Amino acid sequence: MQLTSLLIPILLIVVFYFLLIRPQQKRAKQHREMVNQLQSGQNVTTIGGIKGTVRSVDETVVVLTLNNGGTEITLEKQSVRQVDPS
């Protein structure tokens, strides 16, 4: 009787791990790798939806050029959501 009462919570934890925790960890790892591989000249989109071209990359900061050289903004590298196809 006690074995079955322990089995249900353990099964729930395993299901939560494989359906929620593991996929989130995988996405976070992919994002870290993408951010670490940013290079000057790449077109990117930020988490705020701003699209621009990477002008320079530092350890924690990226400078984006907007409007074909009209405006530059400085952002944290983690705020880059994706690298857009050129």
N, CA, C and O atoms as a CHARMM CRD file, in Angstrom:
* protein
*
  344
    1    1 MET  N      0.82300  -1.19900   0.00000 PROA 1      0.00000
    2    1 MET  CA     0.00000   0.00000   0.00000 PROA 1      0.00000
    3    1 MET  C      0.86000   1.25300   0.00000 PROA 1      0.00000
    4    1 MET  O      0.56100   2.21000  -0.71400 PROA 1      0.00000
    5    2 GLN  N      1.92200   1.25600   0.79200 PROA 2      0.00000
    6    2 GLN  CA     2.75800   2.44500   0.86900 PROA 2      0.00000
    7    2 GLN  C      3.59300   2.62300  -0.39000 PROA 2      0.00000
    8    2 GLN  O      3.92500   3.74900  -0.75900 PROA 2      0.00000
    9    3 LEU  N      3.92600   1.54800  -1.03600 PROA 3      0.00000
   10    3 LEU  CA     4.70800   1.63800  -2.25800 PROA 3      0.00000
   11    3 LEU  C      3.93500   2.37300  -3.34800 PROA 3      0.00000
   12    3 LEU  O      4.50300   3.20800  -4.05100 PROA 3      0.00000
   13    4 THR  N      2.67000   2.07800  -3.49400 PROA 4      0.00000
   14    4 THR  CA     1.86300   2.77000  -4.50700 PROA 4      0.00000
   15    4 THR  C      1.64400   4.24100  -4.15100 PROA 4      0.00000
   16    4 THR  O      1.53600   5.07800  -5.04700 PROA 4      0.00000
   17    5 SER  N      1.57900   4.56600  -2.87400 PROA 5      0.00000
   18    5 SER  CA     1.39300   5.96100  -2.49200 PROA 5      0.00000
   19    5 SER  C      2.66400   6.77200  -2.75500 PROA 5      0.00000
   20    5 SER  O      2.58000   7.98500  -2.94500 PROA 5      0.00000
   21    6 LEU  N      3.81900   6.14300  -2.77000 PROA 6      0.00000
   22    6 LEU  CA     5.06400   6.82800  -3.11100 PROA 6      0.00000
   23    6 LEU  C      5.31100   6.84200  -4.61500 PROA 6      0.00000
   24    6 LEU  O      5.98500   7.73500  -5.12900 PROA 6      0.00000
   25    7 LEU  N      4.77700   5.87500  -5.30600 PROA 7      0.00000
   26    7 LEU  CA     5.01000   5.73800  -6.73100 PROA 7      0.00000
   27    7 LEU  C      4.36900   6.87400  -7.53900 PROA 7      0.00000
   28    7 LEU  O      4.97300   7.35900  -8.49600 PROA 7      0.00000
   29    8 ILE  N      3.19100   7.29300  -7.17800 PROA 8      0.00000
   30    8 ILE  CA     2.48500   8.34400  -7.91900 PROA 8      0.00000
   31    8 ILE  C      3.24800   9.67700  -7.87400 PROA 8      0.00000
   32    8 ILE  O      3.44400  10.26800  -8.93600 PROA 8      0.00000
   33    9 PRO  N      3.68900  10.18800  -6.71600 PROA 9      0.00000
   34    9 PRO  CA     4.45800  11.44400  -6.72500 PROA 9      0.00000
   35    9 PRO  C      5.78000  11.32900  -7.48400 PROA 9      0.00000
   36    9 PRO  O      6.20700  12.28400  -8.13300 PROA 9      0.00000
   37   10 ILE  N      6.42900  10.16800  -7.40800 PROA 10     0.00000
   38   10 ILE  CA     7.68400   9.97400  -8.13000 PROA 10     0.00000
   39   10 ILE  C      7.42600  10.00200  -9.63500 PROA 10     0.00000
   40   10 ILE  O      8.19700  10.61000 -10.37800 PROA 10     0.00000
   41   11 LEU  N      6.37100   9.36600 -10.08800 PROA 11     0.00000
   42   11 LEU  CA     6.02400   9.38800 -11.50800 PROA 11     0.00000
   43   11 LEU  C      5.69200  10.80600 -11.97500 PROA 11     0.00000
   44   11 LEU  O      6.06000  11.19300 -13.08400 PROA 11     0.00000
   45   12 LEU  N      5.00000  11.58200 -11.13900 PROA 12     0.00000
   46   12 LEU  CA     4.68500  12.96100 -11.49700 PROA 12     0.00000
   47   12 LEU  C      5.95000  13.79900 -11.64200 PROA 12     0.00000
   48   12 LEU  O      6.05300  14.61300 -12.55900 PROA 12     0.00000
   49   13 ILE  N      6.89400  13.60600 -10.76000 PROA 13     0.00000
   50   13 ILE  CA     8.15800  14.34400 -10.83600 PROA 13     0.00000
   51   13 ILE  C      8.90100  13.98900 -12.11500 PROA 13     0.00000
   52   13 ILE  O      9.44000  14.86900 -12.78600 PROA 13     0.00000
   53   14 VAL  N      8.93100  12.71200 -12.45500 PROA 14     0.00000
   54   14 VAL  CA     9.60700  12.27900 -13.68300 PROA 14     0.00000
   55   14 VAL  C      8.92500  12.87600 -14.91400 PROA 14     0.00000
   56   14 VAL  O      9.60100  13.34300 -15.83000 PROA 14     0.00000
   57   15 VAL  N      7.60700  12.86500 -14.94100 PROA 15     0.00000
   58   15 VAL  CA     6.86500  13.42400 -16.07500 PROA 15     0.00000
   59   15 VAL  C      7.13300  14.92500 -16.19000 PROA 15     0.00000
   60   15 VAL  O      7.37900  15.41900 -17.29000 PROA 15     0.00000
   61   16 PHE  N      7.09000  15.66000 -15.07600 PROA 16     0.00000
   62   16 PHE  CA     7.38300  17.09400 -15.10500 PROA 16     0.00000
   63   16 PHE  C      8.79800  17.35600 -15.61200 PROA 16     0.00000
   64   16 PHE  O      9.01800  18.29500 -16.37600 PROA 16     0.00000
   65   17 TYR  N      9.73800  16.54800 -15.20200 PROA 17     0.00000
   66   17 TYR  CA    11.11300  16.73600 -15.64300 PROA 17     0.00000
   67   17 TYR  C     11.21700  16.61900 -17.16400 PROA 17     0.00000
   68   17 TYR  O     11.81000  17.48300 -17.81100 PROA 17     0.00000
   69   18 PHE  N     10.64700  15.55900 -17.73900 PROA 18     0.00000
   70   18 PHE  CA    10.79000  15.32700 -19.16600 PROA 18     0.00000
   71   18 PHE  C      9.90800  16.23900 -20.01600 PROA 18     0.00000
   72   18 PHE  O     10.24200  16.50200 -21.17100 PROA 18     0.00000
   73   19 LEU  N      8.79800  16.72500 -19.47900 PROA 19     0.00000
   74   19 LEU  CA     7.91200  17.57700 -20.26800 PROA 19     0.00000
   75   19 LEU  C      8.17200  19.06800 -20.07700 PROA 19     0.00000
   76   19 LEU  O      7.89000  19.85100 -20.98400 PROA 19     0.00000
   77   20 LEU  N      8.69600  19.48100 -18.93600 PROA 20     0.00000
   78   20 LEU  CA     8.86000  20.90600 -18.66100 PROA 20     0.00000
   79   20 LEU  C     10.30300  21.33000 -18.44100 PROA 20     0.00000
   80   20 LEU  O     10.77700  22.25400 -19.10200 PROA 20     0.00000
   81   21 ILE  N     10.99400  20.69200 -17.55200 PROA 21     0.00000
   82   21 ILE  CA    12.32100  21.14900 -17.14000 PROA 21     0.00000
   83   21 ILE  C     13.37000  20.87700 -18.20700 PROA 21     0.00000
   84   21 ILE  O     14.12800  21.77700 -18.56800 PROA 21     0.00000
   85   22 ARG  N     13.42500  19.67900 -18.70700 PROA 22     0.00000
   86   22 ARG  CA    14.46100  19.31900 -19.68100 PROA 22     0.00000
   87   22 ARG  C     14.37900  20.13400 -20.97200 PROA 22     0.00000
   88   22 ARG  O     15.41200  20.62200 -21.43000 PROA 22     0.00000
   89   23 PRO  N     13.20300  20.30500 -21.57900 PROA 23     0.00000
   90   23 PRO  CA    13.14300  21.13200 -22.78700 PROA 23     0.00000
   91   23 PRO  C     13.56000  22.58900 -22.53300 PROA 23     0.00000
   92   23 PRO  O     14.19500  23.20100 -23.39100 PROA 23     0.00000
   93   24 GLN  N     13.21400  23.14800 -21.37600 PROA 24     0.00000
   94   24 GLN  CA    13.60300  24.51300 -21.05700 PROA 24     0.00000
   95   24 GLN  C     15.12100  24.62500 -20.92200 PROA 24     0.00000
   96   24 GLN  O     15.71400  25.60000 -21.38300 PROA 24     0.00000
   97   25 GLN  N     15.74300  23.64300 -20.30000 PROA 25     0.00000
   98   25 GLN  CA    17.20000  23.64800 -20.17100 PROA 25     0.00000
   99   25 GLN  C     17.86300  23.54500 -21.54400 PROA 25     0.00000
  100   25 GLN  O     18.89700  24.17100 -21.77600 PROA 25     0.00000
  101   26 LYS  N     17.29200  22.77800 -22.44000 PROA 26     0.00000
  102   26 LYS  CA    17.83300  22.62100 -23.78900 PROA 26     0.00000
  103   26 LYS  C     17.74100  23.93900 -24.55600 PROA 26     0.00000
  104   26 LYS  O     18.69400  24.32800 -25.23200 PROA 26     0.00000
  105   27 ARG  N     16.59100  24.63600 -24.45600 PROA 27     0.00000
  106   27 ARG  CA    16.44100  25.92900 -25.12500 PROA 27     0.00000
  107   27 ARG  C     17.40900  26.95600 -24.55400 PROA 27     0.00000
  108   27 ARG  O     17.97400  27.75100 -25.30500 PROA 27     0.00000
  109   28 ALA  N     17.61000  26.95400 -23.23800 PROA 28     0.00000
  110   28 ALA  CA    18.53900  27.90100 -22.61000 PROA 28     0.00000
  111   28 ALA  C     19.96500  27.64000 -23.08200 PROA 28     0.00000
  112   28 ALA  O     20.71900  28.58500 -23.31500 PROA 28     0.00000
  113   29 LYS  N     20.33900  26.39000 -23.22300 PROA 29     0.00000
  114   29 LYS  CA    21.68400  26.05300 -23.70100 PROA 29     0.00000
  115   29 LYS  C     21.87400  26.51600 -25.14500 PROA 29     0.00000
  116   29 LYS  O     22.92500  27.06100 -25.48300 PROA 29     0.00000
  117   30 GLN  N     20.87500  26.30700 -25.99600 PROA 30     0.00000
  118   30 GLN  CA    20.96000  26.74600 -27.38400 PROA 30     0.00000
  119   30 GLN  C     21.08300  28.26700 -27.46500 PROA 30     0.00000
  120   30 GLN  O     21.83700  28.78200 -28.29000 PROA 30     0.00000
  121   31 HSD  N     20.34600  28.99200 -26.61400 PROA 31     0.00000
  122   31 HSD  CA    20.41400  30.45100 -26.60900 PROA 31     0.00000
  123   31 HSD  C     21.79500  30.92200 -26.16000 PROA 31     0.00000
  124   31 HSD  O     22.35100  31.84700 -26.75300 PROA 31     0.00000
  125   32 ARG  N     22.35400  30.30300 -25.12500 PROA 32     0.00000
  126   32 ARG  CA    23.70500  30.66900 -24.66400 PROA 32     0.00000
  127   32 ARG  C     24.73400  30.46800 -25.77300 PROA 32     0.00000
  128   32 ARG  O     25.60400  31.31400 -25.97500 PROA 32     0.00000
  129   33 GLU  N     24.63600  29.34700 -26.49200 PROA 33     0.00000
  130   33 GLU  CA    25.56900  29.06900 -27.57800 PROA 33     0.00000
  131   33 GLU  C     25.42300  30.09300 -28.70300 PROA 33     0.00000
  132   33 GLU  O     26.42200  30.55300 -29.25600 PROA 33     0.00000
  133   34 MET  N     24.18400  30.45100 -29.04100 PROA 34     0.00000
  134   34 MET  CA    23.94600  31.42900 -30.09100 PROA 34     0.00000
  135   34 MET  C     24.51900  32.78700 -29.70100 PROA 34     0.00000
  136   34 MET  O     25.15100  33.45000 -30.52300 PROA 34     0.00000
  137   35 VAL  N     24.30400  33.20500 -28.45800 PROA 35     0.00000
  138   35 VAL  CA    24.80100  34.49900 -27.98700 PROA 35     0.00000
  139   35 VAL  C     26.32100  34.51000 -27.98200 PROA 35     0.00000
  140   35 VAL  O     26.92600  35.52500 -28.32700 PROA 35     0.00000
  141   36 ASN  N     26.94900  33.41300 -27.60100 PROA 36     0.00000
  142   36 ASN  CA    28.40700  33.35700 -27.56300 PROA 36     0.00000
  143   36 ASN  C     29.02600  33.36000 -28.95400 PROA 36     0.00000
  144   36 ASN  O     30.21100  33.66200 -29.09400 PROA 36     0.00000
  145   37 GLN  N     28.25400  33.03200 -29.98400 PROA 37     0.00000
  146   37 GLN  CA    28.77300  32.98400 -31.34100 PROA 37     0.00000
  147   37 GLN  C     28.41700  34.22100 -32.16600 PROA 37     0.00000
  148   37 GLN  O     28.62300  34.23400 -33.38000 PROA 37     0.00000
  149   38 LEU  N     27.88300  35.26400 -31.51800 PROA 38     0.00000
  150   38 LEU  CA    27.54900  36.49000 -32.24900 PROA 38     0.00000
  151   38 LEU  C     28.79600  37.11200 -32.85200 PROA 38     0.00000
  152   38 LEU  O     29.85600  37.15900 -32.22900 PROA 38     0.00000
  153   39 GLN  N     28.64100  37.59000 -34.08600 PROA 39     0.00000
  154   39 GLN  CA    29.75300  38.20900 -34.79900 PROA 39     0.00000
  155   39 GLN  C     29.28600  39.49200 -35.45500 PROA 39     0.00000
  156   39 GLN  O     28.10000  39.66900 -35.73600 PROA 39     0.00000
  157   40 SER  N     30.21900  40.37000 -35.69100 PROA 40     0.00000
  158   40 SER  CA    29.93400  41.62800 -36.37100 PROA 40     0.00000
  159   40 SER  C     29.38900  41.33600 -37.76400 PROA 40     0.00000
  160   40 SER  O     29.87900  40.44700 -38.46000 PROA 40     0.00000
  161   41 GLY  N     28.37100  42.09300 -38.16400 PROA 41     0.00000
  162   41 GLY  CA    27.77700  41.93600 -39.49000 PROA 41     0.00000
  163   41 GLY  C     26.53700  41.06900 -39.53100 PROA 41     0.00000
  164   41 GLY  O     25.84800  41.04300 -40.55100 PROA 41     0.00000
  165   42 GLN  N     26.22700  40.35700 -38.45700 PROA 42     0.00000
  166   42 GLN  CA    25.04300  39.49500 -38.44600 PROA 42     0.00000
  167   42 GLN  C     23.78300  40.33300 -38.21300 PROA 42     0.00000
  168   42 GLN  O     23.80700  41.30300 -37.45500 PROA 42     0.00000
  169   43 ASN  N     22.70000  39.95700 -38.86100 PROA 43     0.00000
  170   43 ASN  CA    21.40100  40.57700 -38.61300 PROA 43     0.00000
  171   43 ASN  C     20.73500  39.82400 -37.47900 PROA 43     0.00000
  172   43 ASN  O     20.67600  38.59500 -37.49700 PROA 43     0.00000
  173   44 VAL  N     20.22600  40.56000 -36.47900 PROA 44     0.00000
  174   44 VAL  CA    19.63600  39.93300 -35.29700 PROA 44     0.00000
  175   44 VAL  C     18.31400  40.59800 -34.94900 PROA 44     0.00000
  176   44 VAL  O     18.01000  41.70000 -35.40600 PROA 44     0.00000
  177   45 THR  N     17.53100  39.89600 -34.12200 PROA 45     0.00000
  178   45 THR  CA    16.30700  40.42300 -33.53600 PROA 45     0.00000
  179   45 THR  C     16.44100  40.32400 -32.03100 PROA 45     0.00000
  180   45 THR  O     16.86700  39.29500 -31.50600 PROA 45     0.00000
  181   46 THR  N     16.07100  41.40800 -31.32400 PROA 46     0.00000
  182   46 THR  CA    16.16800  41.40800 -29.86400 PROA 46     0.00000
  183   46 THR  C     14.87600  40.87200 -29.26400 PROA 46     0.00000
  184   46 THR  O     13.90000  40.63600 -29.97600 PROA 46     0.00000
  185   47 ILE  N     14.87700  40.68300 -27.94600 PROA 47     0.00000
  186   47 ILE  CA    13.66500  40.19400 -27.27800 PROA 47     0.00000
  187   47 ILE  C     12.55100  41.22900 -27.32700 PROA 47     0.00000
  188   47 ILE  O     11.38500  40.89000 -27.12900 PROA 47     0.00000
  189   48 GLY  N     12.89400  42.48600 -27.58800 PROA 48     0.00000
  190   48 GLY  CA    11.89800  43.54200 -27.72900 PROA 48     0.00000
  191   48 GLY  C     11.39800  43.70500 -29.14600 PROA 48     0.00000
  192   48 GLY  O     10.54700  44.55700 -29.40100 PROA 48     0.00000
  193   49 GLY  N     11.90900  42.89900 -30.08800 PROA 49     0.00000
  194   49 GLY  CA    11.46900  42.95900 -31.47400 PROA 49     0.00000
  195   49 GLY  C     12.25400  43.92900 -32.33700 PROA 49     0.00000
  196   49 GLY  O     11.88900  44.15400 -33.49100 PROA 49     0.00000
  197   50 ILE  N     13.32300  44.50800 -31.80700 PROA 50     0.00000
  198   50 ILE  CA    14.15000  45.43900 -32.57600 PROA 50     0.00000
  199   50 ILE  C     15.06700  44.63600 -33.47900 PROA 50     0.00000
  200   50 ILE  O     15.73900  43.70400 -33.03900 PROA 50     0.00000
  201   51 LYS  N     15.08400  45.01500 -34.75700 PROA 51     0.00000
  202   51 LYS  CA    15.94700  44.34200 -35.72900 PROA 51     0.00000
  203   51 LYS  C     17.10800  45.26900 -36.05600 PROA 51     0.00000
  204   51 LYS  O     16.92500  46.47300 -36.23400 PROA 51     0.00000
  205   52 GLY  N     18.30400  44.69500 -36.13200 PROA 52     0.00000
  206   52 GLY  CA    19.47600  45.48600 -36.44700 PROA 52     0.00000
  207   52 GLY  C     20.63000  44.60800 -36.87300 PROA 52     0.00000
  208   52 GLY  O     20.52700  43.38200 -36.92000 PROA 52     0.00000
  209   53 THR  N     21.73900  45.27000 -37.18500 PROA 53     0.00000
  210   53 THR  CA    22.95700  44.58600 -37.59900 PROA 53     0.00000
  211   53 THR  C     24.00300  44.77000 -36.51500 PROA 53     0.00000
  212   53 THR  O     24.20400  45.88300 -36.02900 PROA 53     0.00000
  213   54 VAL  N     24.67100  43.69200 -36.13300 PROA 54     0.00000
  214   54 VAL  CA    25.68200  43.74700 -35.08900 PROA 54     0.00000
  215   54 VAL  C     26.87800  44.54100 -35.61200 PROA 54     0.00000
  216   54 VAL  O     27.46400  44.19400 -36.63700 PROA 54     0.00000
  217   55 ARG  N     27.23300  45.61400 -34.89500 PROA 55     0.00000
  218   55 ARG  CA    28.41000  46.39000 -35.25200 PROA 55     0.00000
  219   55 ARG  C     29.61800  45.89500 -34.48900 PROA 55     0.00000
  220   55 ARG  O     30.69600  45.73900 -35.06300 PROA 55     0.00000
  221   56 SER  N     29.44700  45.64100 -33.17000 PROA 56     0.00000
  222   56 SER  CA    30.55200  45.11900 -32.36700 PROA 56     0.00000
  223   56 SER  C     29.99600  44.26700 -31.24000 PROA 56     0.00000
  224   56 SER  O     28.85300  44.42400 -30.81100 PROA 56     0.00000
  225   57 VAL  N     30.84800  43.35800 -30.77600 PROA 57     0.00000
  226   57 VAL  CA    30.46600  42.44100 -29.70000 PROA 57     0.00000
  227   57 VAL  C     31.56100  42.47200 -28.64600 PROA 57     0.00000
  228   57 VAL  O     32.74700  42.38500 -28.96500 PROA 57     0.00000
  229   58 ASP  N     31.15500  42.59700 -27.38900 PROA 58     0.00000
  230   58 ASP  CA    32.06100  42.55600 -26.24800 PROA 58     0.00000
  231   58 ASP  C     31.70400  41.31600 -25.43700 PROA 58     0.00000
  232   58 ASP  O     30.89000  40.50800 -25.88300 PROA 58     0.00000
  233   59 GLU  N     32.29200  41.15100 -24.26500 PROA 59     0.00000
  234   59 GLU  CA    31.97600  39.98100 -23.43400 PROA 59     0.00000
  235   59 GLU  C     30.51200  39.96100 -23.00800 PROA 59     0.00000
  236   59 GLU  O     29.88900  38.89900 -23.00100 PROA 59     0.00000
  237   60 THR  N     29.95500  41.11200 -22.65500 PROA 60     0.00000
  238   60 THR  CA    28.57600  41.15900 -22.16900 PROA 60     0.00000
  239   60 THR  C     27.69900  42.10700 -22.96200 PROA 60     0.00000
  240   60 THR  O     26.48900  42.14700 -22.73700 PROA 60     0.00000
  241   61 VAL  N     28.27200  42.87600 -23.88900 PROA 61     0.00000
  242   61 VAL  CA    27.53500  43.94100 -24.57300 PROA 61     0.00000
  243   61 VAL  C     27.62800  43.75100 -26.08400 PROA 61     0.00000
  244   61 VAL  O     28.65000  43.30800 -26.60800 PROA 61     0.00000
  245   62 VAL  N     26.54500  44.09200 -26.77000 PROA 62     0.00000
  246   62 VAL  CA    26.51700  44.09000 -28.22400 PROA 62     0.00000
  247   62 VAL  C     26.00700  45.46000 -28.68100 PROA 62     0.00000
  248   62 VAL  O     25.07500  46.01200 -28.09600 PROA 62     0.00000
  249   63 VAL  N     26.62700  45.99800 -29.72600 PROA 63     0.00000
  250   63 VAL  CA    26.19800  47.27100 -30.29700 PROA 63     0.00000
  251   63 VAL  C     25.52000  46.96500 -31.62300 PROA 63     0.00000
  252   63 VAL  O     26.11300  46.34800 -32.50800 PROA 63     0.00000
  253   64 LEU  N     24.25700  47.40800 -31.75200 PROA 64     0.00000
  254   64 LEU  CA    23.48700  47.18500 -32.96600 PROA 64     0.00000
  255   64 LEU  C     23.37100  48.47100 -33.75900 PROA 64     0.00000
  256   64 LEU  O     23.22000  49.55100 -33.18900 PROA 64     0.00000
  257   65 THR  N     23.44200  48.35100 -35.07000 PROA 65     0.00000
  258   65 THR  CA    23.20500  49.47300 -35.96600 PROA 65     0.00000
  259   65 THR  C     21.81100  49.30900 -36.54900 PROA 65     0.00000
  260   65 THR  O     21.47800  48.25400 -37.08800 PROA 65     0.00000
  261   66 LEU  N     20.99800  50.35200 -36.44200 PROA 66     0.00000
  262   66 LEU  CA    19.63300  50.33100 -36.95500 PROA 66     0.00000
  263   66 LEU  C     19.53000  51.26900 -38.14700 PROA 66     0.00000
  264   66 LEU  O     20.35200  52.17500 -38.28700 PROA 66     0.00000
  265   67 ASN  N     18.56500  51.07800 -38.98600 PROA 67     0.00000
  266   67 ASN  CA    18.26800  51.97600 -40.10500 PROA 67     0.00000
  267   67 ASN  C     19.47600  52.19900 -41.00700 PROA 67     0.00000
  268   67 ASN  O     19.75700  53.33500 -41.38900 PROA 67     0.00000
  269   68 ASN  N     20.18500  51.14900 -41.34700 PROA 68     0.00000
  270   68 ASN  CA    21.33400  51.24600 -42.25000 PROA 68     0.00000
  271   68 ASN  C     22.34700  52.29000 -41.81300 PROA 68     0.00000
  272   68 ASN  O     22.79000  53.10300 -42.62500 PROA 68     0.00000
  273   69 GLY  N     22.71300  52.27600 -40.55400 PROA 69     0.00000
  274   69 GLY  CA    23.75300  53.16900 -40.05200 PROA 69     0.00000
  275   69 GLY  C     23.23700  54.44900 -39.43900 PROA 69     0.00000
  276   69 GLY  O     24.03500  55.27900 -39.00400 PROA 69     0.00000
  277   70 GLY  N     21.94900  54.64000 -39.39000 PROA 70     0.00000
  278   70 GLY  CA    21.40300  55.88200 -38.85200 PROA 70     0.00000
  279   70 GLY  C     21.44300  55.94900 -37.34200 PROA 70     0.00000
  280   70 GLY  O     21.66100  57.02800 -36.79200 PROA 70     0.00000
  281   71 THR  N     21.24500  54.85600 -36.65900 PROA 71     0.00000
  282   71 THR  CA    21.15500  54.83800 -35.20700 PROA 71     0.00000
  283   71 THR  C     21.90000  53.62800 -34.66400 PROA 71     0.00000
  284   71 THR  O     21.87700  52.55300 -35.26300 PROA 71     0.00000
  285   72 GLU  N     22.55800  53.81000 -33.53000 PROA 72     0.00000
  286   72 GLU  CA    23.21600  52.68900 -32.85400 PROA 72     0.00000
  287   72 GLU  C     22.66800  52.57100 -31.44400 PROA 72     0.00000
  288   72 GLU  O     22.41400  53.57400 -30.77600 PROA 72     0.00000
  289   73 ILE  N     22.48700  51.33400 -30.99900 PROA 73     0.00000
  290   73 ILE  CA    22.06900  51.09100 -29.62300 PROA 73     0.00000
  291   73 ILE  C     22.99400  50.03700 -29.01300 PROA 73     0.00000
  292   73 ILE  O     23.51500  49.16300 -29.70600 PROA 73     0.00000
  293   74 THR  N     23.17800  50.14600 -27.70900 PROA 74     0.00000
  294   74 THR  CA    24.00200  49.19800 -26.95800 PROA 74     0.00000
  295   74 THR  C     23.07900  48.37000 -26.08000 PROA 74     0.00000
  296   74 THR  O     22.25800  48.91200 -25.33900 PROA 74     0.00000
  297   75 LEU  N     23.21900  47.05400 -26.16700 PROA 75     0.00000
  298   75 LEU  CA    22.36400  46.12900 -25.42200 PROA 75     0.00000
  299   75 LEU  C     23.20800  45.05500 -24.75100 PROA 75     0.00000
  300   75 LEU  O     24.35000  44.80700 -25.14000 PROA 75     0.00000
  301   76 GLU  N     22.63000  44.42700 -23.74500 PROA 76     0.00000
  302   76 GLU  CA    23.23500  43.23600 -23.16900 PROA 76     0.00000
  303   76 GLU  C     23.11900  42.10400 -24.19100 PROA 76     0.00000
  304   76 GLU  O     22.11900  42.00700 -24.90300 PROA 76     0.00000
  305   77 LYS  N     24.12900  41.26200 -24.26100 PROA 77     0.00000
  306   77 LYS  CA    24.11900  40.16700 -25.22800 PROA 77     0.00000
  307   77 LYS  C     22.91100  39.24400 -25.03700 PROA 77     0.00000
  308   77 LYS  O     22.37600  38.70700 -26.00700 PROA 77     0.00000
  309   78 GLN  N     22.49400  39.06600 -23.80200 PROA 78     0.00000
  310   78 GLN  CA    21.38100  38.15800 -23.52000 PROA 78     0.00000
  311   78 GLN  C     20.06000  38.65800 -24.08900 PROA 78     0.00000
  312   78 GLN  O     19.10400  37.88900 -24.18000 PROA 78     0.00000
  313   79 SER  N     19.98500  39.93700 -24.47600 PROA 79     0.00000
  314   79 SER  CA    18.73400  40.46200 -25.02100 PROA 79     0.00000
  315   79 SER  C     18.56800  40.15400 -26.50100 PROA 79     0.00000
  316   79 SER  O     17.54000  40.50100 -27.08300 PROA 79     0.00000
  317   80 VAL  N     19.55000  39.51300 -27.12500 PROA 80     0.00000
  318   80 VAL  CA    19.41300  39.08200 -28.52100 PROA 80     0.00000
  319   80 VAL  C     18.62700  37.78200 -28.53400 PROA 80     0.00000
  320   80 VAL  O     19.03500  36.79200 -27.92700 PROA 80     0.00000
  321   81 ARG  N     17.49500  37.79200 -29.23300 PROA 81     0.00000
  322   81 ARG  CA    16.64000  36.60200 -29.27000 PROA 81     0.00000
  323   81 ARG  C     17.10200  35.62300 -30.33000 PROA 81     0.00000
  324   81 ARG  O     17.17400  34.41900 -30.08200 PROA 81     0.00000
  325   82 GLN  N     17.42000  36.14400 -31.53400 PROA 82     0.00000
  326   82 GLN  CA    17.77500  35.23300 -32.61800 PROA 82     0.00000
  327   82 GLN  C     18.64200  35.92700 -33.63900 PROA 82     0.00000
  328   82 GLN  O     18.64800  37.15400 -33.74400 PROA 82     0.00000
  329   83 VAL  N     19.37700  35.12700 -34.39000 PROA 83     0.00000
  330   83 VAL  CA    20.14400  35.61200 -35.52800 PROA 83     0.00000
  331   83 VAL  C     19.27700  35.38100 -36.75400 PROA 83     0.00000
  332   83 VAL  O     18.84200  34.26200 -37.02400 PROA 83     0.00000
  333   84 ASP  N     19.03100  36.46800 -37.49900 PROA 84     0.00000
  334   84 ASP  CA    18.17100  36.38500 -38.67800 PROA 84     0.00000
  335   84 ASP  C     18.98000  35.96700 -39.89600 PROA 84     0.00000
  336   84 ASP  O     20.17100  36.26600 -39.98200 PROA 84     0.00000
  337   85 PRO  N     18.34300  35.27600 -40.84100 PROA 85     0.00000
  338   85 PRO  CA    19.04300  34.95300 -42.08300 PROA 85     0.00000
  339   85 PRO  C     19.35800  36.23500 -42.84300 PROA 85     0.00000
  340   85 PRO  O     18.54600  37.15900 -42.88800 PROA 85     0.00000
  341   86 SER  N     20.53100  36.28100 -43.43200 PROA 86     0.00000
  342   86 SER  CA    20.96400  37.50400 -44.14100 PROA 86     0.00000
  343   86 SER  C     20.35900  37.62100 -45.50100 PROA 86     0.00000
  344   86 SER  O     20.62600  38.58800 -46.21400 PROA 86     0.00000
